[in-house]
Amino acid sequence: MSTQRCIAAAAPTTPPEIVPTVTTVDERPPASPGRLVALLSCLSVWLERYRQRRHLSSLSPHMLKDIGLSRADVEFEYRKHPWQD
């Protein structure tokens, strides 16, 4: 058989039927656990930053001098939002 005949024999004679699909709320895949884990991890980091900054602000001037920080440095750090590095 020639190449053209093979192609013609393999080609469908009628176009395939196109069926529209509709996704309902019940058919959506559940939220991936990876996203939830990432969100919880992020919240954990923010909470830890908040705790560390609060603890830093409670240190005495003598302790701050020992670690080489001024009260202004501590205030600057303490005023940051938890999501800021």
C-alpha angles and dihedrals in degrees: 000000000000123000092250092054091050091051092046092048092049095047115095115248095218127038115257116263114252113219118191115226125211122198115212127197092260092055096055115112114250119261111278114255088224091069092050091050090049092050093049090047091052092049090049091054091049092050091050091050090051092051094047093048092048090050091047091053091054095058119111121247089252092056092046090052089052092056093041101249131128125216088251090056090051093047091050091051094043093054093057120105115250092249092057118092 
